[in-house]
Amino acid sequence: MRLLRRFAMRTNNRLATITTIAAVSAVLSVAATSATGEQTRPPTSLDASDLADGMRLYQQKANCAACHGWAGDGSKLDNQMPSGANLRESKLPRELVVMTIKCGRPNTQMPAFDKFAYTDGRCSGMTQADLQKLTTRMPDPPSTLQPREVDLLVDFLMTKVVGQGPMDRAKCVAFWGEDADPCRDLH
């Protein structure tokens, strides 16, 4: 924590300091529990239908593909949307992926998918009033997600996307479960 405070202080930017400290606090508080106080569940034996539900949430309800791309590599589908992180290169543990989905990323374009994320301080101890002080407004999500939906989405991401490296034909076929159209142009 001291190291991160020192890094944030070096920026000579009070907002960067507050944002960095808030992010670290969120990471530490979420590592053991989810944003609602429930234990986050590690993926157990994943059912194919659960992965399919997670993929549908990624593509449709949460619309993650609009910013992160269909493969989660940051190659977004819509030029009107902000550029999302390359999740395929990410090394984030499950708990941080859960926190990021539920709480978004303050001062960025990553929305919070937990309906109550900034109403009661459950995310980094911040409220809507704190978010309004930041320079970048956090957008509203296309839809909020229930805790079970967050688990399904994260199960899908941790199994098929996060840390999987660049997309190639074999990974694409495994991702879609078939030789789908997007796979045909990959080597």
Wavefront OBJ file of the C-alpha trace (Angstrom):
o trace
v 0.000 0.000 0.000
v 2.860 2.383 0.852
v 4.484 1.691 -2.521
v 1.286 2.556 -4.364
v 0.824 5.715 -2.314
v 4.388 6.740 -3.192
v 3.706 6.077 -6.871
v 0.498 8.078 -6.756
v 2.195 10.949 -4.903
v 4.934 11.120 -7.532
v 2.356 11.997 -10.119
v 1.778 15.260 -8.213
v -1.857 14.861 -9.056
v -4.331 14.708 -6.190
v -6.987 13.057 -8.359
v -4.548 10.349 -9.470
v -3.589 9.789 -5.828
v -7.212 9.441 -4.724
v -8.066 7.170 -7.661
v -5.017 4.945 -7.100
v -5.641 4.599 -3.374
v -9.340 3.902 -3.992
v -8.486 1.231 -6.554
v -6.042 -0.475 -4.196
v -8.563 -0.339 -1.369
v -11.154 -1.937 -3.630
v -8.770 -4.687 -4.657
v -7.901 -5.492 -1.063
v -11.488 -5.397 0.154
v -12.814 -7.470 -2.723
v -10.084 -10.099 -2.625
v -11.946 -12.010 0.069
v -15.548 -11.104 -0.683
v -17.658 -9.805 -3.509
v -19.133 -6.311 -3.672
v -22.248 -7.539 -1.861
v -20.340 -9.223 0.958
v -20.866 -12.724 -0.420
v -17.909 -14.999 -0.912
v -16.947 -15.009 -4.569
v -17.109 -18.531 -5.853
v -14.245 -19.998 -7.781
v -15.357 -21.878 -10.839
v -16.047 -25.470 -9.928
v -16.839 -28.062 -12.536
v -18.160 -25.802 -15.238
v -21.185 -26.936 -17.132
v -21.219 -26.273 -20.908
v -24.596 -24.553 -20.570
v -23.173 -22.210 -17.894
v -20.325 -21.253 -20.244
v -22.833 -20.695 -23.045
v -24.899 -18.464 -20.712
v -21.742 -16.534 -19.793
v -20.910 -16.079 -23.465
v -24.425 -14.778 -24.156
v -24.056 -12.290 -21.313
v -20.681 -11.169 -22.746
v -22.085 -10.737 -26.247
v -25.601 -9.529 -25.561
v -26.858 -8.344 -22.167
v -23.594 -6.835 -20.872
v -22.445 -6.128 -24.448
v -18.773 -6.480 -23.448
v -17.851 -7.217 -27.063
v -18.730 -3.651 -28.076
v -15.590 -2.373 -26.305
v -13.471 -5.492 -25.699
v -14.125 -7.174 -29.063
v -15.749 -10.536 -29.761
v -12.565 -12.341 -28.675
v -11.868 -10.096 -25.672
v -8.686 -8.797 -27.313
v -9.647 -5.111 -27.297
v -10.522 -5.091 -31.012
v -13.877 -3.437 -30.506
v -16.835 -3.965 -32.778
v -18.205 -0.430 -32.704
v -16.094 2.664 -33.432
v -18.513 4.725 -31.341
v -17.595 2.766 -28.221
v -14.508 3.320 -26.056
v -11.571 0.974 -26.482
v -11.663 -1.803 -23.895
v -8.726 -3.595 -22.337
v -7.211 -6.655 -23.992
v -8.588 -9.299 -21.631
v -6.720 -12.090 -23.428
v -3.425 -10.637 -22.175
v -4.770 -9.900 -18.679
v -3.423 -11.746 -15.646
v -6.152 -10.528 -13.280
v -7.352 -13.097 -10.744
v -11.027 -13.984 -10.615
v -11.745 -11.709 -7.638
v -10.503 -8.639 -9.511
v -12.479 -9.522 -12.618
v -15.603 -9.811 -10.441
v -14.844 -6.456 -8.798
v -14.193 -4.756 -12.132
v -17.489 -5.970 -13.573
v -19.501 -5.063 -10.486
v -17.801 -1.738 -9.724
v -16.493 -0.639 -13.108
v -13.318 1.425 -13.150
v -13.753 4.942 -11.791
v -12.373 7.699 -14.011
v -12.534 5.450 -17.095
v -15.208 4.325 -19.550
v -15.675 0.908 -17.837
v -19.224 0.943 -16.398
v -20.373 -0.657 -13.150
v -22.780 -3.548 -13.749
v -23.882 -3.759 -10.084
v -27.051 -1.693 -9.776
v -26.058 -0.520 -6.290
v -22.300 -0.161 -6.851
v -21.974 3.472 -5.769
v -25.042 3.874 -3.593
v -23.674 2.546 -0.314
v -19.875 2.592 -0.557
v -19.541 -1.100 -1.453
v -17.092 -0.222 -4.249
v -13.879 1.307 -2.909
v -15.911 3.105 -0.272
v -17.016 5.545 -2.983
v -20.464 6.967 -3.669
v -22.041 8.782 -6.616
v -20.885 12.060 -5.082
v -17.270 10.824 -5.207
v -17.654 9.748 -8.833
v -18.943 13.189 -9.803
v -15.633 14.718 -8.654
v -13.672 12.661 -11.185
v -12.740 14.077 -14.579
v -14.166 11.185 -16.618
v -17.824 10.305 -16.131
v -18.446 6.583 -15.729
v -21.055 5.588 -18.320
v -24.188 3.658 -17.509
v -24.004 -0.022 -18.441
v -26.263 -1.357 -21.195
v -27.887 -3.416 -18.448
v -27.170 -4.269 -14.813
v -26.318 -7.845 -13.877
v -27.578 -10.027 -11.041
v -24.923 -11.778 -8.870
v -25.540 -15.121 -10.622
v -25.077 -13.439 -14.003
v -21.787 -11.906 -12.858
v -20.613 -15.388 -11.820
v -21.608 -16.852 -15.195
v -19.897 -14.028 -17.085
v -16.716 -14.359 -15.021
v -16.715 -18.160 -15.399
v -16.848 -17.672 -19.168
v -14.126 -15.004 -19.127
v -11.773 -17.007 -16.896
v -12.251 -20.142 -18.990
v -12.218 -18.759 -22.523
v -10.666 -15.274 -22.476
v -8.588 -13.976 -19.547
v -4.918 -14.885 -19.921
v -5.487 -17.003 -23.033
v -3.089 -15.005 -25.237
v -3.644 -13.941 -28.847
v -6.524 -15.541 -30.721
v -5.609 -18.160 -33.316
v -7.722 -20.640 -35.265
v -7.575 -23.435 -32.664
v -8.481 -21.055 -29.810
v -11.234 -19.568 -31.947
v -12.812 -22.967 -32.593
v -12.593 -23.745 -28.862
v -14.050 -20.306 -28.056
v -17.101 -20.761 -30.314
v -17.338 -24.533 -29.941
v -17.290 -24.855 -33.727
v -15.482 -23.560 -36.807
v -17.462 -20.305 -36.855
v -17.097 -17.531 -39.432
v -14.639 -15.428 -37.373
v -12.279 -18.448 -37.180
v -11.924 -18.873 -40.932
v -9.569 -15.906 -41.337
v -7.259 -16.962 -38.500
v -4.174 -19.144 -38.839
l 1 2 3 4 5 6 7 8 9 10 11 12 13 14 15 16 17 18 19 20 21 22 23 24 25 26 27 28 29 30 31 32 33 34 35 36 37 38 39 40 41 42 43 44 45 46 47 48 49 50 51 52 53 54 55 56 57 58 59 60 61 62 63 64 65 66 67 68 69 70 71 72 73 74 75 76 77 78 79 80 81 82 83 84 85 86 87 88 89 90 91 92 93 94 95 96 97 98 99 100 101 102 103 104 105 106 107 108 109 110 111 112 113 114 115 116 117 118 119 120 121 122 123 124 125 126 127 128 129 130 131 132 133 134 135 136 137 138 139 140 141 142 143 144 145 146 147 148 149 150 151 152 153 154 155 156 157 158 159 160 161 162 163 164 165 166 167 168 169 170 171 172 173 174 175 176 177 178 179 180 181 182 183 184 185 186 187
